[in-house]
Amino acid sequence: MFLTLLLCINTAMAAQALDVLHWWTSLSERQAADTLARALGEDDDIVWRDAAIPGGAGLGAFKVLKSRVLSGHAPDVAQLIGPTLTDWGELGLLLELDDVAADENWDDALFPTIQSLIRVQGHTLAVPVGLHRINTLYYRPQLLAEQGLRPPRNWAEFERVAAQLQRAGITPLAQSSEPWQVATLFEALLLSETGVVHYKQLLQRRRPDDWFDPRVRRALERLRSLKRWMVQPVVQRSWEVVARSFARGDAAMWIMGDWARGELVSMGLDVDHEFACIAVPGTQGVHLYSVDTFAMLAGNYGKQREQEAMARRLAGIPLQLAYNRAKGSVPVRRDIDPGVLDSCGRDSWRTFGRGSAVQAPSIVHRMATDEAMKDAIIAQVYRYFIDDQVTAIEVQRRLATIVRALQNDTGNRRIPK
């Protein structure tokens, strides 16, 4: 017994723990995180010490991360994505992974857009683990087939399908009134109306007058018109609850990012049988994306070896395939065999691979703009969705005013918000 105890103690001492902060708490997200933790433990002798913070779109996790850094208890690894990664990197808070990227040939292995997302001032500051497609419409093939319907490819078809489903006593569209979920629906509608070029210009040029474009108004008006196809009143539910409801057949369609696919599969549903997916009407051949990335906090560099080992493992092909299969996303590498992906995954991966001309960064999921603008869009879209007295032009005016106010705000060089 003494020898066994001593062996356990020695093993625990040999294994180095990394404190990992993220926001993966649903069933499929936990399975995906466990896949990463298990691989690190078995192959690299690294203990994944979980610090999961509940809250859709990472709203709670970012607050906790900032608090921990300010209090001197920063995690070793944190889920940081999009422009936020740039903010933290410019402050010198993140470990540079240049050697890992060079050794693993990330320049050739990763999609160019993925590379640009993880590089700040010429340095690689994060490891990408998965690519999500936001503009995804899920549908229940059996429910549609029973009504003699096909999945809608444009909005005119969507309206006809929804009307017939509703007449048959079937809720056409699942939805929660949780702010980030409403805004996730809206950004897909915005892309549908504007196209990739104008969508990017709207967010990157920061010109207040751009928000008065008729295409923005049409996206808002469609958002409100879609409410009539949802269960009334539209209550706030977590996306996991909406997923369970959709899995039961409570609604025939659902617009949500492809993390929903991972959740549905984790419940035992088969892609192309119990559910299937297509692009949101008007966005065929376009990829509204978000990328999950992990950054290593620099600290005192005492765990650099383990942090670099983790980065190498997470970007490798075997773990990319295993993790993304559970998460519902697709690998960030362009050198995989797409034949191993399901139909939804293949379409996502191949569409993104066509290049920047078809790629649109998500607003809600921290790809397109800074936190201030993201929060403003979510707040105004949510207010419009729940209050029918608010007009589309009023929302446009408010967003234009906010953009104007942010134009000269270059930000502080403190811990990012």
C-alpha positions as CSV (number, residue, x, y, z in Angstrom):
1,M,0.0,0.0,0.0
2,F,2.8,2.4,0.8
3,L,4.5,1.8,-2.6
4,T,1.1,2.4,-4.3
5,L,0.6,5.7,-2.4
6,L,4.2,6.8,-3.2
7,L,3.6,6.0,-6.8
8,C,0.5,8.1,-6.9
9,I,2.2,11.0,-5.2
10,N,5.1,10.9,-7.7
11,T,2.7,10.7,-10.6
12,A,0.8,13.7,-9.3
13,M,4.0,15.6,-8.8
14,A,5.2,14.8,-12.4
15,A,1.9,15.9,-14.0
16,Q,1.7,19.7,-14.3
17,A,-1.7,21.3,-14.0
18,L,-2.9,24.1,-16.2
19,D,-5.8,26.2,-15.0
20,V,-8.1,26.6,-18.1
21,L,-10.8,29.2,-18.2
22,H,-13.6,28.9,-20.8
23,W,-17.4,29.0,-21.2
24,W,-18.2,25.5,-22.4
25,T,-20.9,24.2,-20.0
26,S,-23.5,22.5,-22.2
27,L,-23.6,18.7,-22.7
28,S,-21.7,18.7,-26.0
29,E,-19.3,21.5,-24.9
30,R,-18.4,19.4,-21.8
31,Q,-17.8,16.4,-24.0
32,A,-15.6,18.5,-26.3
33,A,-13.6,19.9,-23.3
34,D,-13.3,16.4,-21.8
35,T,-11.9,15.2,-25.2
36,L,-9.1,17.9,-25.0
37,A,-8.4,17.2,-21.3
38,R,-8.2,13.5,-21.7
39,A,-5.8,13.8,-24.7
40,L,-3.5,16.2,-22.7
41,G,-3.5,13.9,-19.7
42,E,-2.8,10.7,-21.6
43,D,-0.3,12.0,-24.2
44,D,1.4,15.0,-22.6
45,D,1.0,14.3,-18.8
46,I,-0.8,17.7,-18.4
47,V,-3.7,18.0,-16.0
48,W,-6.5,20.2,-17.4
49,R,-7.8,22.0,-14.3
50,D,-11.2,23.1,-15.4
51,A,-12.5,26.7,-14.8
52,A,-15.8,26.7,-16.7
53,I,-17.9,29.9,-16.4
54,P,-21.6,29.5,-17.5
55,G,-23.1,32.0,-19.8
56,G,-23.8,32.0,-23.5
57,A,-21.4,33.8,-25.9
58,G,-18.8,34.0,-23.1
59,L,-20.3,37.0,-21.4
60,G,-19.6,35.8,-17.9
61,A,-16.2,34.3,-18.7
62,F,-14.8,37.6,-19.9
63,K,-15.7,39.3,-16.7
64,V,-14.2,36.6,-14.6
65,L,-11.0,36.6,-16.6
66,K,-10.6,40.4,-16.2
67,S,-11.3,40.1,-12.5
68,R,-8.7,37.3,-12.0
69,V,-6.0,39.1,-13.9
70,L,-6.6,42.3,-11.9
71,S,-6.5,40.3,-8.7
72,G,-3.2,38.6,-9.6
73,H,-4.8,35.1,-10.0
74,A,-4.8,34.8,-13.8
75,P,-5.5,31.4,-15.3
76,D,-2.8,29.6,-17.2
77,V,-5.0,29.3,-20.3
78,A,-8.1,31.3,-21.3
79,Q,-10.6,31.3,-24.1
80,L,-9.9,34.6,-25.9
81,I,-11.2,35.3,-29.4
82,G,-11.3,38.0,-32.0
83,P,-10.4,41.6,-31.4
84,T,-10.2,40.9,-27.7
85,L,-7.2,38.7,-28.3
86,T,-5.5,41.7,-29.9
87,D,-6.3,43.9,-27.0
88,W,-4.8,41.5,-24.5
89,G,-1.8,40.8,-26.7
90,E,-0.9,44.4,-27.1
91,L,-0.7,44.7,-23.4
92,G,1.9,42.0,-23.2
93,L,-0.3,39.6,-21.2
94,L,-0.1,36.6,-23.5
95,L,2.6,34.0,-24.2
96,E,4.1,34.2,-27.7
97,L,3.7,30.8,-29.5
98,D,5.9,31.6,-32.5
99,D,8.2,28.6,-32.0
100,V,5.2,26.3,-31.8
101,A,3.7,27.8,-34.9
102,A,6.9,27.4,-36.8
103,D,7.6,23.9,-35.6
104,E,4.1,22.7,-36.5
105,N,4.0,24.6,-39.8
106,W,0.8,26.5,-39.0
107,D,1.4,28.8,-41.9
108,D,0.7,26.0,-44.3
109,A,-1.7,24.0,-42.2
110,L,-4.2,26.7,-41.1
111,F,-6.6,28.7,-43.2
112,P,-5.2,32.1,-43.9
113,T,-8.0,33.9,-42.1
114,I,-7.4,31.7,-39.0
115,Q,-3.7,32.7,-39.1
116,S,-4.6,36.4,-39.2
117,L,-6.9,36.0,-36.2
118,I,-4.2,34.6,-33.9
119,R,-1.3,36.9,-34.9
120,V,-0.8,40.2,-33.2
121,Q,2.1,42.6,-34.1
122,G,3.8,39.7,-36.0
123,H,3.5,37.2,-33.2
124,T,1.3,34.1,-32.8
125,L,-0.6,34.6,-29.5
126,A,-3.2,31.8,-29.5
127,V,-4.0,28.3,-30.7
128,P,-7.2,27.9,-32.7
129,V,-9.2,24.8,-31.9
130,G,-12.5,25.1,-33.9
131,L,-14.3,27.0,-36.6
132,H,-18.1,27.7,-36.1
133,R,-20.6,28.7,-38.8
134,I,-23.3,31.0,-37.4
135,N,-25.6,31.3,-40.5
136,T,-27.1,27.8,-40.1
137,L,-30.7,26.8,-40.4
138,Y,-31.6,23.5,-38.8
139,Y,-34.8,21.7,-39.7
140,R,-36.6,18.4,-38.9
141,P,-36.8,16.5,-42.1
142,Q,-39.7,14.3,-41.0
143,L,-41.8,17.3,-39.9
144,L,-41.3,18.9,-43.3
145,A,-41.8,15.7,-45.2
146,E,-45.1,15.0,-43.5
147,Q,-46.4,18.3,-44.9
148,G,-44.9,17.7,-48.3
149,L,-42.4,20.5,-47.8
150,R,-38.8,21.0,-48.6
151,P,-36.3,23.1,-46.6
152,P,-36.5,26.8,-47.7
153,R,-33.7,28.2,-49.9
154,N,-34.9,31.8,-49.9
155,W,-37.2,33.9,-47.8
156,A,-40.2,33.6,-50.0
157,E,-40.0,29.8,-49.6
158,F,-39.4,30.2,-45.9
159,E,-42.6,32.2,-45.5
160,R,-44.6,29.5,-47.4
161,V,-43.1,26.7,-45.4
162,A,-43.7,28.5,-42.1
163,A,-47.3,29.3,-43.0
164,Q,-48.1,25.7,-43.9
165,L,-46.4,24.4,-40.8
166,Q,-48.3,26.8,-38.6
167,R,-51.7,25.8,-40.2
168,A,-50.8,22.2,-39.4
169,G,-50.3,23.1,-35.7
170,I,-46.5,22.9,-35.9
171,T,-44.3,25.8,-34.5
172,P,-42.3,26.9,-37.5
173,L,-39.3,28.5,-35.8
174,A,-37.6,27.9,-32.4
175,Q,-36.2,31.0,-30.7
176,S,-35.3,32.4,-27.3
177,S,-35.5,36.1,-26.3
178,E,-32.1,35.9,-24.6
179,P,-30.3,39.0,-25.9
180,W,-27.3,37.3,-27.5
181,Q,-29.5,34.7,-29.1
182,V,-31.8,37.4,-30.7
183,A,-28.7,39.2,-31.9
184,T,-27.3,36.0,-33.3
185,L,-30.4,35.6,-35.4
186,F,-30.2,39.2,-36.5
187,E,-26.6,39.1,-37.7
188,A,-27.5,36.2,-40.0
189,L,-30.4,38.3,-41.3
190,L,-28.1,41.3,-41.7
191,L,-25.7,39.2,-43.8
192,S,-28.6,37.9,-45.8
193,E,-29.7,41.4,-46.7
194,T,-26.3,43.1,-47.2
195,G,-24.0,40.4,-48.6
196,V,-20.4,39.9,-47.4
197,V,-18.9,43.1,-48.8
198,H,-21.3,45.6,-47.3
199,Y,-21.6,43.6,-44.1
200,K,-17.9,44.0,-43.5
201,Q,-17.9,47.6,-44.5
202,L,-20.7,48.3,-42.1
203,L,-18.6,47.1,-39.2
204,Q,-15.1,48.0,-40.3
205,R,-15.4,51.5,-41.7
206,R,-17.3,52.8,-38.7
207,R,-19.3,55.4,-40.7
208,P,-22.5,56.4,-38.9
209,D,-24.5,57.0,-42.1
210,D,-23.9,53.3,-43.1
211,W,-26.4,52.3,-40.5
212,F,-29.2,54.1,-42.3
213,D,-28.8,51.8,-45.3
214,P,-32.2,50.3,-46.4
215,R,-30.6,46.9,-46.1
216,V,-30.1,47.3,-42.4
217,R,-33.8,48.4,-42.1
218,R,-34.9,45.3,-44.0
219,A,-32.9,43.0,-41.7
220,L,-34.5,44.6,-38.7
221,E,-38.0,44.3,-40.2
222,R,-37.4,40.7,-41.1
223,L,-36.3,40.0,-37.5
224,R,-39.6,41.4,-36.2
225,S,-41.7,39.6,-38.9
226,L,-40.1,36.2,-37.9
227,K,-41.7,36.6,-34.5
228,R,-45.0,35.5,-35.8
229,W,-43.6,32.0,-36.5
230,M,-42.4,31.6,-33.0
231,V,-44.2,30.4,-29.8
232,Q,-45.7,33.5,-28.2
233,P,-44.6,35.0,-26.0
234,V,-41.0,34.4,-26.9
235,V,-39.4,33.8,-23.5
236,Q,-35.8,33.8,-22.4
237,R,-34.3,30.3,-22.5
238,S,-30.7,29.1,-22.6
239,W,-29.7,27.8,-26.0
240,E,-29.3,24.3,-24.5
241,V,-33.0,24.4,-23.4
242,V,-34.0,25.5,-27.0
243,A,-31.9,22.6,-28.3
244,R,-33.7,20.1,-26.2
245,S,-37.0,21.5,-27.2
246,F,-36.0,21.3,-30.9
247,A,-34.8,17.7,-30.4
248,R,-38.3,16.8,-29.1
249,G,-39.8,18.2,-32.3
250,D,-41.4,21.2,-30.6
251,A,-40.4,23.3,-33.7
252,A,-39.6,22.5,-37.3
253,M,-36.7,25.0,-37.8
254,W,-34.1,26.8,-35.8
255,I,-31.5,29.4,-36.8
256,M,-28.4,29.0,-34.6
257,G,-24.6,28.6,-34.8
258,D,-23.3,25.1,-35.4
259,W,-22.5,24.4,-31.7
260,A,-26.2,23.4,-31.8
261,R,-25.3,20.5,-34.1
262,G,-22.9,19.2,-31.5
263,E,-25.6,19.5,-28.8
264,L,-28.2,17.7,-30.9
265,V,-25.7,14.9,-31.8
266,S,-24.8,14.6,-28.1
267,M,-28.6,13.9,-27.5
268,G,-28.4,11.0,-29.9
269,L,-29.9,12.6,-33.0
270,D,-28.4,11.7,-36.4
271,V,-27.4,14.4,-38.9
272,D,-29.5,14.0,-42.1
273,H,-32.1,11.8,-40.3
274,E,-33.5,13.3,-37.2
275,F,-32.2,16.8,-38.2
276,A,-30.4,18.4,-41.1
277,C,-29.0,21.8,-41.9
278,I,-28.7,24.3,-44.7
279,A,-27.4,27.9,-44.8
280,V,-29.8,30.6,-43.7
281,P,-31.9,31.8,-46.7
282,G,-29.9,34.4,-48.7
283,T,-26.5,33.2,-47.3
284,Q,-25.8,30.2,-49.4
285,G,-22.2,29.9,-50.2
286,V,-21.3,32.4,-47.4
287,H,-19.8,31.7,-44.0
288,L,-20.6,33.8,-41.0
289,Y,-17.9,32.6,-38.7
290,S,-16.6,32.5,-35.2
291,V,-13.3,30.8,-34.2
292,D,-12.6,29.3,-30.8
293,T,-9.0,30.1,-29.7
294,F,-7.1,29.5,-26.5
295,A,-4.4,32.0,-25.3
296,M,-1.7,31.2,-22.8
297,L,-1.3,33.8,-20.1
298,A,2.3,34.8,-19.7
299,G,2.5,35.2,-15.9
300,N,6.0,34.3,-14.7
301,Y,6.6,31.8,-17.6
302,G,6.8,29.0,-15.0
303,K,4.5,26.8,-17.1
304,Q,5.7,27.7,-20.5
305,R,6.7,24.2,-21.4
306,E,3.2,22.8,-20.6
307,Q,1.5,25.7,-22.3
308,E,3.4,25.2,-25.5
309,A,2.8,21.4,-25.3
310,M,-0.9,22.1,-25.0
311,A,-0.8,24.4,-28.0
312,R,0.9,21.8,-30.1
313,R,-1.6,19.1,-29.2
314,L,-4.7,21.2,-29.7
315,A,-3.8,22.2,-33.3
316,G,-2.9,18.7,-34.3
317,I,-5.1,16.8,-36.8
318,P,-6.2,13.9,-34.5
319,L,-7.4,16.2,-31.7
320,Q,-8.9,18.7,-34.2
321,L,-11.1,15.9,-35.6
322,A,-12.1,14.5,-32.2
323,Y,-12.8,17.8,-30.6
324,N,-14.7,19.4,-33.4
325,R,-16.8,16.3,-33.9
326,A,-18.1,16.7,-30.3
327,K,-18.3,20.5,-30.4
328,G,-20.3,20.8,-33.7
329,S,-17.6,23.0,-35.3
330,V,-15.0,22.1,-37.9
331,P,-11.2,21.9,-37.9
332,V,-9.3,25.1,-38.5
333,R,-6.8,23.2,-40.7
334,R,-7.0,23.1,-44.5
335,D,-5.1,19.8,-44.8
336,I,-7.8,17.5,-43.4
337,D,-9.9,15.0,-45.4
338,P,-13.4,16.5,-45.5
339,G,-14.8,13.1,-46.1
340,V,-14.6,12.4,-42.4
341,L,-17.0,15.2,-41.7
342,D,-20.8,15.0,-41.7
343,S,-22.8,16.8,-44.4
344,C,-23.2,20.0,-42.3
345,G,-19.5,20.0,-41.4
346,R,-18.3,19.5,-45.0
347,D,-20.4,22.4,-46.3
348,S,-19.1,24.6,-43.5
349,W,-15.5,23.6,-44.0
350,R,-15.6,23.8,-47.8
351,T,-17.4,27.2,-47.8
352,F,-14.9,28.8,-45.5
353,G,-12.1,27.4,-47.6
354,R,-13.2,29.4,-50.6
355,G,-11.5,32.4,-49.0
356,S,-12.2,35.9,-47.5
357,A,-14.6,36.8,-50.3
358,V,-17.2,34.5,-48.7
359,Q,-16.2,34.9,-45.1
360,A,-18.1,37.3,-42.7
361,P,-17.0,37.7,-39.1
362,S,-19.6,37.3,-36.4
363,I,-20.6,40.4,-34.4
364,V,-22.1,38.6,-31.4
365,H,-19.4,36.1,-31.2
366,R,-16.5,38.5,-31.0
367,M,-15.1,38.4,-34.5
368,A,-16.2,41.6,-36.2
369,T,-15.8,44.5,-33.7
370,D,-14.8,45.5,-30.3
371,E,-16.7,44.8,-27.1
372,A,-18.3,48.3,-27.0
373,M,-19.8,48.1,-30.4
374,K,-20.8,44.4,-30.0
375,D,-22.6,45.2,-26.7
376,A,-24.4,48.2,-28.3
377,I,-25.7,46.2,-31.2
378,I,-26.9,43.4,-29.0
379,A,-28.7,45.9,-26.7
380,Q,-30.4,47.8,-29.5
381,V,-31.5,44.7,-31.4
382,Y,-32.8,43.1,-28.2
383,R,-34.8,46.2,-27.3
384,Y,-36.3,46.3,-30.8
385,F,-37.2,42.6,-30.7
386,I,-39.1,42.7,-27.4
387,D,-40.8,46.1,-27.8
388,D,-42.9,46.4,-30.9
389,Q,-43.2,50.1,-30.3
390,V,-39.6,50.7,-31.2
391,T,-39.2,51.3,-34.9
392,A,-36.4,50.1,-37.2
393,I,-35.4,53.7,-38.0
394,E,-35.1,54.4,-34.3
395,V,-32.7,51.5,-33.9
396,Q,-30.7,52.7,-37.0
397,R,-30.5,56.2,-35.5
398,R,-29.3,54.9,-32.1
399,L,-26.6,52.7,-33.7
400,A,-25.4,55.6,-35.9
401,T,-25.2,57.8,-32.8
402,I,-23.2,55.1,-31.0
403,V,-20.8,54.6,-33.9
404,R,-20.2,58.4,-34.0
405,A,-19.5,58.4,-30.2
406,L,-17.0,55.6,-30.6
407,Q,-15.2,57.0,-33.6
408,N,-12.7,59.0,-31.5
409,D,-12.5,56.5,-28.7
410,T,-9.0,54.9,-29.1
411,G,-9.4,53.0,-25.9
412,N,-7.2,52.7,-22.8
413,R,-4.2,50.6,-22.4
414,R,-5.6,49.0,-19.3
415,I,-7.0,45.5,-19.0
416,P,-9.5,45.3,-21.9
417,K,-13.2,45.5,-21.1
